[in-house]
Amino acid sequence: MTTARSLGSLGLLAAFLALPTQPLHGQERAADRFPDLVAVDAPVVALTGVKLIDGTGGAARTGQTIVIEGERIAAVGADGSVSIPSGAEVHDLAGHTVIPGLVGMHNHSYYTGGNGRAAQLSFSGSRMYLGSGLTTIRTTGARYPYEELNLRREIEAGRMVGPRMFTTGPYLTGEQGSRTMTLLEGPDQARRVVRYWSEEGVDWFKAYTWISRAELGAAIEEAHEHGVKVTAHLCSVGYREAVALGIDNLEHGLFANSEYTPGKQPDECPSGFRNHFPNIDVNSPEVQATFRDMIDNGVGMTSTLVVYEISVAGRDPIEERVYEVLAPEIAAEVRAIAEDRRAGRGAIAPEVYAKALEYERAFVDAGGLLAAGVDPTGYGAAPPGFGDQKNYELLLEAGFSPVEVVRIMSANGATILGIADEVGTVEVGKVADLVVIEGDIEASGHIRDTRIVFHNGVGWDSPALIESVKGLVGVR
């Protein structure tokens, strides 16, 4: 039987997938409007000599040619085996790696940093994401939902530069939360808020730490009736409880799961629950039951390692490029906090962080679908885009291979969003969302040297995008 939920979901998906099949005039106008930020813009483009990690999970392939015609990938194959159309603009990219455009699954359009600062980054954040290789983002919690909806429209119309956006409504929490969140007082209010913002056009909702099971269940049911999905940064509700209520996605890996806390009470967020993490056995029946529930119900998990790693004691200093893009006053505050955290003052214990890495590896080993995002919040040392790139390194540290990490950061996110038929891998017929990185990322262990980001077939100049927002991140 076809349900209201399936009809709504199919309608939402069909509306989105229709976009790449038509000429993306908005993106073409963006390229014309911002020519100083464009590196490649031609009807037919051939990238030759590249090392390709295509996002499917298959092994890297060297000496590859990729042909882009319009907004689509027309051919992929070994150099010499691919027919390059006459008149194509050819770029010899020997010494470079190409990966799919990254799909950021916890990528707010706002930023928090320093001593309690918060800012909507509709200008700088959008450019940071695209310049860092993010061609699709889900915002995963909005402080200003209308600003996000309007930003999405402006990007689609070519009036602003940025990635493809899946937007979220206001946070849904319970008795505790910030003034920008919906402090729910019961299931009826949850339904009302979800209904309103679904009709306004948001794609997802995010539940937050103090939501009750009754409120979360009502929000999920109402969202599904409107073809919209729900993810969550939980605490008061455990992961297995959320899965039973119909949640679509769960955020932050182990860091937001309180269900293993001894003596946890229903609908309560236990203080200091992360202190118990080092004692968790990821192979225990309890943990494996969580994984099995998620896997059996198609619930993916979002890794946001970087926003926690910046507060782990004893780690390497924060990269200098982070401070260079921040507004100077914010950079000074962030640097001071980072030095304190790295020194162990108010920091996350290394053993807690290590268990979070182990948990994510175990989830994937059990068959779970892991995606990734930056979460540019906390004290601000993981800004948009740069934090996503750092996640590549941290997932390697968790024991994933480079090929696995690329899949986590691209195809898996596309799968959770329901757009894997169009983006997330480098395959013939798909939208030309590609990232060109100088060097061999399997050997270097990082993706910081991004040079060109193809989005809908237009090759944006990554260094130019980053340079255009230096000193602005955190305020604009």
N, C-alpha and C positions, 0 to 999 in steps of 0.2 A: 504494500500500500504506500502511496506517496503521501508524505506528511507535510504539514505547513513548514516544519523545519527544513525538510529536504528541498521543498520548493524555493524557500527563501535563500538557502545556501547556493542552490543551482543558479538562481537569478543573479546573485551577487558575483559568483564566479564567472558566469557568462558575460556579464557587463564588463568585468575587468579584462578577460581574455580577448574580448573583441577589439580592445585598443591596439595591441601590437599587430593585428592583421591588416590594419589600415595605415596609410601614410601618416606618420607622426609629425604633422605640421608644427605642433607646438614645440617639439624638440628642434626642428629645423629653424624655427624663428629664434629659439634660444641661441643656437649657434650663430645666427646672423646678428643677434642683439649683443652678444658677448664674444666677438671674434678674437679678442686678446686672450681668451681662456680656452680656445680650441686649438688642438694640435693636428687633428686629421678630420677633414670634412669633404668627402668625395662620393659620387654615386656608387663607385666600385672600388674597394680597397683590398689589397693582398698583403698579408703579414707573412714574411718568409723567414726561415731559419730559426724558428722559436722552439724552445722546450715547452711542451704543453702538458699541463695537468688539468684534465677536462672536467673534473668534479664528479664523475661517475663512480669513482673508486678504483678505476683502472690505473695501471702503472703509468708513470710519466713517459712521454714519447719525445724524443729529440728530433731536430731537423724537420719541423712541421710547417706547413703552409695553411693559412686560414684565409678564406675569401669572404668578404662581406659585401653584399649587394643591398643597398638601401638600409633597412633596419634589421635585416636577417643575415644569418650565417649561411652562405651558399655552398661552401666546400671546406672540408678539413682532410688533410692527408699529408703524406711524406713529401718533402720537397722534390719536385720533378715529376711526381705522380698526379699532381693537381693542375688542371688546365686553368691558367690565369687569363681572364677575359681581356681582350684587346682594349686598351685605353684605361685599364685599371691603374690606380695609384699604388705603386709597390713600395713597401717599406721593408728593407732588410734589417731584421731584428735579431741577428745572431748574437748570442750572449744574453738574451732575455728569456724570461719565463712568462707564459700566458696562462692565466687561470680564469674561471668564470667570474663575472661580477659578483661581489659578495652580497649576501642577504642578511642584513643586520636585524636580529630578532628581539633586541631590547635597546632600542636606539632613540632615546627621547629627543624631542625638538628643543628641550630646555636643558640647562646646565646648572649645577650647584657647585660652588667652590669657595675656598677660603673660609673666612669667619662668618658663615651663615648667609653668604650671598646666593642669589638665584636670578637667572635671566633667561628669557626666551631667546633662542638663537636661530631665528628664522633665516637670517642672512648668513652669518658665519658658520653655523652648524651645518646647514645644507651644503655649503661648499666644502667644508671639512669632510663630511661623509663621502661625497662624490670624489673628491680629490684623493681620498684614502682607499678607494676601490669599492665603495658601497654603491651599488646601483639600485638596490631595493632596501627599504627599511620599514620595520613596524615600530611605531613609537612607544608602545607598551606603557601607557599612562600619560595623560595630558594634564598640565596645569591650566592651559588655556585652549580648550577644545576647538573653539571657533578659529583661533589663530592657526591651528594645525589644519583644519579643513580648508581655510583660505590659502594657506601656504601650498597645500597639495594642488589646489586649483591653479595657482599661479605658476607652479612648476609645469603642470600639464599644458598650460597655455603658452609656455615659453617666455613668460615675463620674469622668471627667476631660475637660477641654476640649482639643481639638486637631484637627488635620487627619486625613483618611484616610491610613493609613500602609501603605507597602510596606517590609517590613523586610529586613535583610541579616544574613548570618551573620558570623562573625569574619573579619577580613582574612586573605587567603591570600598569603603572601609566601615568599621563599626564605631565603637565608643571613643577610639583614639585615632588621631591623624592630624595632618596639617590643615591649615585654613583653606587650602586649595582643593581639598578632597571632599567627597560626599560622605558626611558622617551619618551613616544610616541608622534609622531608629526602628527598623523592622522590614520584613519582606515586602510589604506593600510599597514602601518608598523605593526599595530596590527595583521593583518592577516599573514603577513610574519613571524613574531616572533612566533606566535602560531603554524603555520604550521611546522616550523623548529623543535621546541622542541617537538611537538607531534610525529614527525617522529623519534626523538631521544629516545622516550620512556617514557616521563613524563605522569602521570595519571591525573593531575589536573593543572589548572592555578589559580592564585590569582590576581584579579584586586585590585588596591590600590586607595587611597583617591582622587587623582586629575584626574582620568580618565574621559573622556567625554562620553556622551551617545553614540555617533557615534563610538568611539573607543571600548567601552565595547560591543556594539552590534556586531561589526565586529569580535571581539575576541571570543565571545560566538558562533557565527555562524561557524567560522572556526574550533574552538575546537570541536564542535558537529559533524562536517563533518569528523573528525578524531577519533570519539569515545571517546573524552576526555571531561572532565567537568570543569566548572568554578565556583569559589567562589569569595567572595570580602569582603574587608574592605573598606567600602564606605564613602563618604562624599559629593563629588560633584554631585553624582547621588543618588537619594533617593531609598528606598527599593522598592516601588511600580514601579518606573521606571525600576529598574533592573529586577524585576520579568517580566515585560512586554517585556523586551529584551531577556528573556529566561534563566536568571541566574539559577544555580543549587543549590546554598547554599549561606547563608549570615552569616558573622562573627561578633562576639562581641555583639550580642543582641542590646540593645538600644544604646550602646556607640558609634556606627558608623552610626546611622541613623539621618541625618540632615533634613529630609523631614517635620518635624513639626516646623521648625524654621520660625518665622514670616518674611516675605519678602525675603525668599530664592530665589535666581536667578538660572535658569537652568545652569548646568555644572559649578557651583561655590561652593566651600567649605566654608560655612560661618564661620567666626571667632567667637569663643566662643559659638558655637551652643549648647553645653552641659549645659550652664547656664540656658537654658529654660526648662531643663528636669523636675525640681520639679513641674512645672505648668502643666505637661502633665497628662491628665486623661486617664488611660489605658482602660477605658470602653467607651471612646468617639467614635462617628462614625468614626472619622479620624483614630484613632489607630486600631479599629476593622476592618476597610477597609484594612489596611496593612496586618493584620493577615489573613483576608479572601483571599486576593490575593495570599499570600504565601501558604496557605493551599490548595487552589483550584489548584495551579500549582505545588504542590509537592516540595516546596522549604523549606528545613529545616533551622534552625537557630543554630549557634554554640555559646554556653555560654563560656566566658573566664573570669569569675568573678575575679579570683585570680590576674591577671595582673593589674587590677584596684584596687582591695582591698588593695594591698600593699601600695597604695598611699592615702588611705582614712584617714582623720584626726580622732584621738581619738580611733583607734582600738588597739587591743592587740599587744604586741611586736611580731616581726617576730620570728618564731621558731628557736632555737639555732642550730638545725640540719642543717638548710639552710647554716649557716655560716661555719659549720664544713666540708661540702663537697666542698665549694668554695676554689679556690686558695687564700692563706692568704692575699695577697695585695688586691685582689678583694673583699674579705670578709670585710676588713676594710672599703673600700669605700662604699660598699653596706650598711653596718651597719650605717654609718654616714648619708647616704641619708635616710634610713628607719626611723631613729630617727627624722630627720627633718620633714619628711612627716607625721609621726604619731603625731608630735607636731603641725601640721597644716600649716607648711611653704611650699608653693607650692603644696599643697595637693588637692585631690578630696574632695569636700564637702560631708559630710555624707548624706545629703538629695538627692544629685545627685546619689550616689551609691544606696540608698534605692529605688529610682525610677527604677533603672536598675533591681534590684531584682524583683520588682513588675511587670515590663514589661515582664520578662521571665515567671513568674508564670501565668500572664494573657494570654500569647501566648499559653502555654500548655493547659490552661483551655478552650481556644477557639478551641482546637484540633490540635495545631501546634506540629511539630516534633522538639524537642530540643535535641541537643547533646552537648558535652563539650570538652574543651581542655585547655592547660595551657598557651600558648603563652609566652615562656621563654625570654621575651624581656624587654623593659623599663629599669629600673635601676638595675634589676637583682635579686630581692628578691623572684622570683617565678621560681626556676630552673626546668629543665626537671624532670618529674616524681613527685617530691615533690609538685610542683604546682598543678598537676593533683589531687593528694591526697587531697590537701587543698580544691579543688573545691567541693569535697564531702561534706565538712563541710559548705561551703558557699551556696550550693544548699539546704541543710537542712535549713539554715537561711532564704532562699527565700520562705520557706513554703512547700517544697516537703518532702514526707516521705522517709525513707531510701530505701524502695523498689522502689519508683519512681526515686530516684537519681541513684541507680544502673542501672536501665533501661536506663536512660538518658546517662550514662557514658559508656554503653556497647552496648545494642541492638540497640539503636537509631542511634549511630554512624555507626554501621554495616549496618543499613538500608540505610543511606545516601550514603555509599560507595558501596552499591549493593551486599553485601556479607552476608546478614543476614541468608541465608540458610545454611551457614557454621560456622559462629562464632557469638558471641554476647550474647548467652544464654547457659545455662547448660542443654542440652537436648541430649538424646540418638541419636547417629549418627553424631553429630557435632564434629568439631575439638576440641581436648582436650586443650583448652585455659582456664585456671582456676586460681584464686588467692586464696591462703590460708592465712587468716588473724587471728592472735591470738586475742581471745576475741569475744565479741558479738557487732558487729558494730551498731546494732540498739540501744543498751544501751550506748555504749561509744561515739557515734556521730562522729567517725573518722575511717579512714582506714590506719592509719600510721603504725600499727604493722603487716605489710605484712611479711610473713615468707617464703612461697614457691610460685613461679609463674610457673605454667605449661603452656608451649608454644609448641604446636604440640606434646603433650604427654610427653615432657621432663620437669621435675620439677627443675627449677633453684632456687638457694639459694639466696633469696632476700638480707639478711644482708651481705653476701659475695660480691654480686654485688656492693652494695653501698660502702662497705669498700674498694673495689678495685679502686674506683675513688676519694676517699677523698683527698682534696687538689688539685685536678686536674680540677674540673668543672670551666669553664670560660677560660681555656687556652688550653685544648686538647680534 
